[in-house]
Amino acid sequence: MHSADTRAVRGRFLDITQPVSQPENIASNIRYIEDGLLLCTAGKITWFGAWNDVNPELLEGITVTHYPDQLITPGFIDTHIHYPQTEMMGAYGEQLLNWLNQYTFPTEIKFKDQAYAHEIADFFVNELIKNGTTTALVFCTVHPESVDALFEVAETKNMRLIAGKVMMDRHAPEELCDTAISSYEESKQLIEKWHERGRALYAITPRFAPTSSHEQLHLAGQLKQEFPTVYVHTHLSENRDEIAWVKSLFPNHTGYLDVYHQYGLTGERSVFAHCVHLDEHEWQCMHDTDSAIAFCPTSNLFLGSGLFPLSKAWQHGVKVGLGTDVGAGTSFSQLQTLGEAYKVQQLQGQQLSAYEAFYHATLGGAKSLHLDHCLGNFNVGKEADFIVIDLKATPLQQLRQRRATNIEESLFALFTLGDDRNIVATYIHGENVYTA
């Protein structure tokens, strides 16, 4: 007998069976089942395979939800996004540093009000789910209330989010500055409250090196030593003016990444957003410490930051996930973000295949978050976060998909033409939390 919370979903399934070290190895690990079945109980996958291989006794007493015309994939994983910036998406005309002062900081001040933070958190989580994103690494604000609000909303969906309070004690408006000591104490309290509570995970979150004093970065490193399973989430080498600023503030370090590294903030659970302008020794440090990069193409284009050299990440064996980076990023949709990622590579004379793009948005993203043991594909035992995609959600897509001769072509058309309209349903921990 199955338990009451067993779910069965039938349809066309696509995933990648294992992490890879080079992009040319992805195709041989693609698993496409034209007619398959997924069973999950208590949020975990208990059986997965072809419909023809199903023992009828396996389905006794279970209602099978069938999506015969759609494509079912693992949920998308967003490795860098700012929930407080949701309301300021599309803010005009500035590059990074001016953009922060003119738009970001005034918006984030409002999140000291927990009711307001909860309102935006609710909108944000629903927008993620509507776009097929089931896991995200999220910036909050300097206010502990902003963290509580986000985790409380995510908890109602049983959603795996990683988030943390911004640590920022200088070079920002007074209303947004904490102190080295208060940031340490508040972060510690939040870690003890939220880290590994249900599916919540915590990230130590210095905004970026210029807004943290030496003392604050030291205490951030101390937190990481005290709580070795928490994450580190920050920005790195996004903008050339930013890099020059870091060098002027930290003249005794060999570069931007060295600031974080010397304070003990690199490592297998450390995710650095952007990394557009890394030096060779920084690429080597990223590899040696098993740190990860969040590639944020829409944001990098919108702020004029530069073109991320994805091929170098592969060459140096550095983990990469995909980030929408809302609100400098202009869409919650990983489909639209992948379309921009392709263009960023084209501008550098590089190609991004449909399978590689899919890897970064699913299993590769899970690996970059040190979660590929529990997320990213349909292997038995993993958490049942998955989405149902309509490849023909618009008349143009219907026309385009008629010409696709295989699943790879269909996938590429989806990534270049798709958006939230393609998401038919989103399942989190085995439960349907969104239906279009």
C-alpha positions in Angstrom: 0.0 0.0 0.0 1.1 3.5 -0.8 0.9 6.3 1.7 -1.7 9.0 1.2 0.9 11.5 0.0 2.2 9.4 -2.9 1.9 11.3 -6.2 2.2 9.8 -9.8 2.9 12.0 -12.8 3.0 10.7 -16.4 4.4 12.4 -19.5 7.5 13.3 -21.5 10.5 13.6 -19.2 13.9 15.3 -19.8 16.8 15.5 -17.4 20.6 15.1 -17.1 21.7 12.0 -15.2 24.9 13.2 -13.7 27.2 16.3 -13.4 29.8 16.7 -16.1 33.3 18.3 -16.2 33.0 19.5 -19.9 30.1 20.7 -22.0 30.7 18.1 -24.7 29.8 15.4 -22.2 26.3 16.7 -21.5 24.6 15.1 -24.5 25.7 11.6 -23.6 24.1 12.1 -20.1 20.7 13.5 -21.4 17.8 11.3 -20.4 14.7 11.7 -22.6 11.7 9.5 -22.0 8.9 9.9 -24.5 6.3 8.3 -22.2 7.5 8.1 -18.6 6.2 7.9 -15.0 7.5 9.6 -11.8 6.3 8.5 -8.4 7.1 10.5 -5.3 6.2 10.0 -1.6 6.7 12.6 1.1 8.4 14.8 -1.4 11.0 12.3 -2.6 11.2 10.5 -5.9 10.6 6.8 -5.3 10.3 5.5 -8.9 11.2 6.9 -12.3 11.3 5.3 -15.7 9.4 4.4 -18.9 5.7 3.8 -18.7 6.0 0.5 -20.4 8.3 -0.7 -17.5 5.7 0.1 -14.8 4.5 -2.9 -12.9 0.7 -2.4 -12.6 0.8 -3.3 -8.9 2.9 -0.2 -8.4 0.0 2.1 -9.3 -2.7 0.4 -7.2 -4.9 3.0 -5.5 -3.0 5.9 -7.1 -4.4 8.6 -9.4 -2.0 9.3 -12.2 -1.8 12.9 -13.4 -1.1 12.7 -17.1 0.6 15.5 -19.2 0.6 13.8 -22.7 1.5 16.9 -24.7 3.9 18.7 -22.4 7.5 18.3 -21.3 8.4 17.6 -17.7 11.8 18.7 -16.4 13.5 19.3 -13.1 12.6 22.7 -11.6 14.8 25.6 -12.5 17.4 26.8 -10.1 18.2 30.5 -9.8 21.7 31.0 -8.2 21.5 34.8 -7.7 18.5 37.0 -7.2 17.5 40.0 -5.0 13.9 39.8 -3.7 13.8 43.4 -2.4 14.6 44.7 -5.8 11.5 43.1 -7.4 9.6 46.4 -7.5 12.5 48.3 -9.1 13.1 46.1 -12.1 13.7 48.1 -15.3 15.1 51.2 -13.5 16.6 53.3 -16.2 20.0 54.4 -17.3 22.8 53.7 -14.8 25.7 51.4 -14.4 26.3 49.4 -11.2 27.5 51.9 -8.6 25.2 54.8 -9.6 22.4 52.3 -10.0 22.8 51.2 -6.4 22.7 54.7 -5.0 19.9 56.0 -7.2 17.5 53.0 -7.1 18.6 50.1 -4.9 19.4 51.6 -1.6 16.2 53.8 -1.4 14.1 50.7 -2.2 15.7 48.5 0.3 15.2 51.0 3.2 11.5 50.1 3.1 12.2 46.5 4.2 12.6 47.4 7.9 8.8 47.2 7.9 8.1 43.5 8.3 4.6 43.8 6.9 5.9 45.4 3.7 8.7 42.9 3.5 6.1 40.1 3.8 4.0 41.6 1.0 7.0 41.7 -1.4 8.2 38.3 -0.3 4.9 36.8 -1.1 4.8 38.4 -4.5 8.4 37.3 -5.2 7.9 33.6 -4.2 4.8 33.4 -6.4 6.6 35.0 -9.3 9.4 32.4 -9.0 7.0 29.5 -9.0 5.0 30.9 -11.9 8.2 31.0 -13.9 9.2 27.4 -13.0 11.9 28.3 -10.5 11.8 25.9 -7.5 15.1 26.7 -5.8 16.8 30.1 -5.4 19.8 31.7 -3.7 18.4 35.1 -2.6 19.7 38.4 -1.3 17.5 40.0 1.4 18.3 43.4 2.9 20.2 44.5 6.0 17.1 44.1 8.1 16.5 40.7 9.8 12.8 41.3 9.2 13.4 40.9 5.5 14.9 37.4 6.1 12.1 36.3 8.3 9.5 37.4 5.8 11.1 35.5 2.9 11.6 32.3 4.8 8.1 32.4 6.3 6.6 32.7 2.8 8.8 29.9 1.4 8.0 27.7 4.3 4.3 27.7 3.3 5.3 26.3 0.0 7.8 23.8 1.4 10.3 25.5 -1.0 14.0 25.1 -0.8 15.4 28.6 -0.6 18.9 29.8 0.5 18.9 33.4 1.8 20.5 35.7 4.3 20.7 39.2 5.8 22.9 41.6 4.0 26.0 42.6 6.0 26.9 46.3 5.1 28.5 48.7 7.5 29.9 51.4 5.2 29.5 53.3 1.9 25.7 53.1 2.0 22.9 55.2 3.5 22.9 55.3 7.3 19.5 53.7 7.4 20.9 50.7 5.6 24.1 50.3 7.6 24.6 47.8 10.4 27.8 47.4 12.4 30.4 44.7 12.3 29.1 43.4 15.7 25.4 43.8 15.0 25.7 42.0 11.6 27.5 39.1 13.2 25.0 38.8 16.1 21.9 39.2 13.9 23.3 36.8 11.3 24.1 34.2 14.0 20.5 34.5 15.4 19.0 34.0 11.9 21.3 31.0 11.2 20.2 29.4 14.5 16.5 30.2 13.6 16.4 29.2 10.0 19.3 27.1 8.7 18.2 23.6 7.9 14.7 24.3 9.3 12.6 22.3 6.8 14.1 23.1 3.4 15.5 26.5 4.4 19.2 27.1 4.2 21.1 30.2 5.3 23.7 32.3 3.4 26.2 34.7 5.0 25.7 37.7 2.8 28.1 40.6 2.7 26.7 42.8 -0.1 30.1 43.2 -1.7 33.6 44.0 -0.4 33.3 47.8 -0.6 30.4 48.0 1.7 32.0 45.9 4.5 34.8 47.0 6.8 37.7 44.7 7.5 36.2 43.9 10.9 32.8 42.9 9.3 34.5 40.6 6.8 36.6 39.1 9.6 33.4 38.4 11.5 31.7 37.0 8.4 34.6 34.5 8.1 34.2 33.7 11.8 30.5 32.9 11.2 31.5 30.5 8.4 33.9 28.7 10.7 31.3 28.4 13.4 28.6 27.2 11.0 30.4 25.2 8.3 27.3 24.1 6.5 26.0 27.6 5.8 26.5 29.3 2.5 28.4 32.5 1.5 26.6 34.7 -1.1 28.1 37.9 -2.5 29.2 39.8 -5.6 32.5 39.7 -7.4 34.1 41.5 -10.3 30.8 42.7 -11.9 31.9 46.2 -13.1 35.4 47.7 -13.8 34.8 50.7 -11.6 33.8 48.4 -8.8 37.0 46.5 -9.2 39.1 49.7 -9.1 37.2 50.7 -6.0 38.0 47.4 -4.3 41.7 47.8 -5.1 41.7 51.3 -3.5 40.0 50.1 -0.4 42.0 46.9 0.0 45.5 47.8 -1.3 47.2 44.9 0.6 45.3 42.2 -1.3 46.3 40.8 -4.6 42.8 41.4 -6.1 39.1 41.4 -5.5 38.7 37.7 -4.9 41.6 37.7 -2.6 39.7 40.0 -0.2 37.1 37.3 0.3 39.6 34.5 0.2 41.8 35.9 3.0 38.8 36.3 5.2 37.9 32.7 4.7 34.8 33.3 2.6 35.6 31.1 -0.4 34.7 27.4 -0.5 32.3 24.7 -1.8 29.2 26.6 -0.5 30.4 30.0 -1.6 28.6 31.5 -4.6 30.0 34.7 -6.3 27.6 36.5 -8.6 28.9 37.8 -12.0 32.7 37.3 -12.1 32.8 39.0 -15.5 36.3 40.3 -15.2 38.3 37.7 -13.2 42.1 37.6 -13.6 43.9 34.2 -14.3 45.0 33.8 -10.6 41.4 34.4 -9.6 40.1 31.7 -11.9 42.6 29.4 -10.3 41.5 30.4 -6.8 37.9 29.7 -7.7 38.9 26.2 -8.9 41.1 25.5 -5.9 38.5 26.4 -3.3 35.6 24.8 -5.2 33.8 28.1 -5.2 30.9 28.7 -7.6 29.8 31.5 -10.0 26.3 32.7 -10.7 26.2 33.8 -14.4 23.7 36.6 -14.7 23.4 37.5 -18.4 20.3 39.8 -18.4 21.8 41.8 -15.5 25.2 42.1 -17.1 23.7 43.4 -20.3 21.2 45.7 -18.6 23.9 47.4 -16.5 26.5 47.3 -19.2 28.8 45.3 -17.0 30.4 43.1 -19.7 30.2 39.6 -21.1 30.8 36.6 -18.9 33.4 34.2 -20.3 31.6 30.9 -19.8 34.2 28.9 -21.7 36.9 30.0 -19.1 34.8 28.5 -16.3 34.8 25.1 -18.1 38.5 25.4 -18.8 39.3 26.1 -15.2 36.8 23.6 -13.8 34.7 26.2 -12.0 31.1 25.5 -11.1 28.5 27.8 -12.8 24.8 28.2 -12.2 22.4 30.6 -13.8 21.1 33.7 -12.1 18.3 36.1 -13.1 19.7 38.8 -10.7 16.3 40.5 -10.4 16.1 43.6 -10.2 19.1 44.5 -12.4 18.0 41.4 -14.3 14.9 42.1 -16.3 13.0 38.8 -16.0 12.2 36.1 -13.4 12.1 33.6 -16.3 15.0 31.3 -16.6 13.9 30.6 -20.2 14.4 34.3 -21.1 17.6 34.4 -19.1 18.9 31.4 -21.1 18.1 33.2 -24.3 20.3 36.1 -23.2 23.0 33.7 -22.1 23.2 32.4 -25.6 23.5 35.9 -27.0 26.3 36.8 -24.5 28.3 33.8 -25.7 27.6 34.6 -29.4 29.0 38.1 -28.9 32.3 36.4 -27.8 32.4 34.0 -30.7 31.3 31.1 -28.5 28.3 28.9 -28.7 25.8 27.7 -26.0 24.0 24.6 -26.9 20.5 23.8 -25.8 21.7 21.0 -23.6 24.4 23.1 -22.0 21.9 25.8 -21.3 19.5 23.2 -19.7 22.4 21.9 -17.6 23.2 25.3 -16.1 19.5 25.9 -15.2 19.0 22.5 -13.6 21.7 20.0 -12.5 24.6 22.4 -13.0 22.8 25.0 -10.9 22.3 22.3 -8.2 26.0 21.4 -8.3 27.0 25.1 -8.0 24.8 25.3 -4.8 26.3 22.0 -3.5 22.9 20.5 -3.8 23.3 18.0 -6.7 22.9 15.2 -4.2 19.3 16.1 -3.7 18.2 18.3 -6.6 18.6 18.8 -10.3 17.4 15.5 -12.0 14.9 12.7 -11.5 17.2 10.1 -9.8 15.4 8.1 -7.2 15.8 9.5 -3.7 16.0 13.1 -4.8 13.6 15.8 -3.9 10.6 16.0 -6.2 10.8 19.6 -7.6 9.8 19.6 -11.2 7.9 21.6 -13.8 5.5 21.0 -16.7 6.4 22.9 -19.8 4.2 23.7 -22.9 6.6 23.9 -25.8 3.9 25.6 -27.9 2.5 28.2 -25.6 2.1 30.9 -28.3 1.2 30.8 -32.0 4.8 31.7 -33.0 6.1 28.8 -30.8 3.6 26.4 -32.4 4.8 27.4 -35.8 8.5 27.1 -34.8 8.1 23.8 -33.0 6.7 22.3 -36.2 10.1 22.5 -37.7 11.9 20.9 -34.7 13.2 17.4 -35.7 14.4 16.3 -32.2 14.2 17.3 -28.5 17.4 19.4 -28.7 15.9 21.6 -31.4 12.7 21.9 -29.4 14.6 22.9 -26.3 16.6 25.5 -28.1 13.5 27.1 -29.6 12.0 27.1 -26.1 15.0 28.9 -24.6 15.0 31.6 -27.4 11.2 32.2 -27.5 9.9 31.1 -24.1 8.8 32.9 -21.0 6.4 32.3 -18.1 3.5 31.5 -20.5 5.3 28.1 -21.1 5.0 27.0 -17.5 1.9 24.8 -17.2 2.5 23.6 -13.7 5.1 23.7 -10.9 5.6 21.0 -8.3 7.5 21.5 -5.1 8.4 18.6 -2.9 5.9 16.5 -4.9 3.0 18.9 -4.5 1.4 21.0 -7.3 1.8 24.6 -6.1 1.0 26.3 -9.4 -1.2 25.6 -12.4 -1.5 28.1 -15.2 
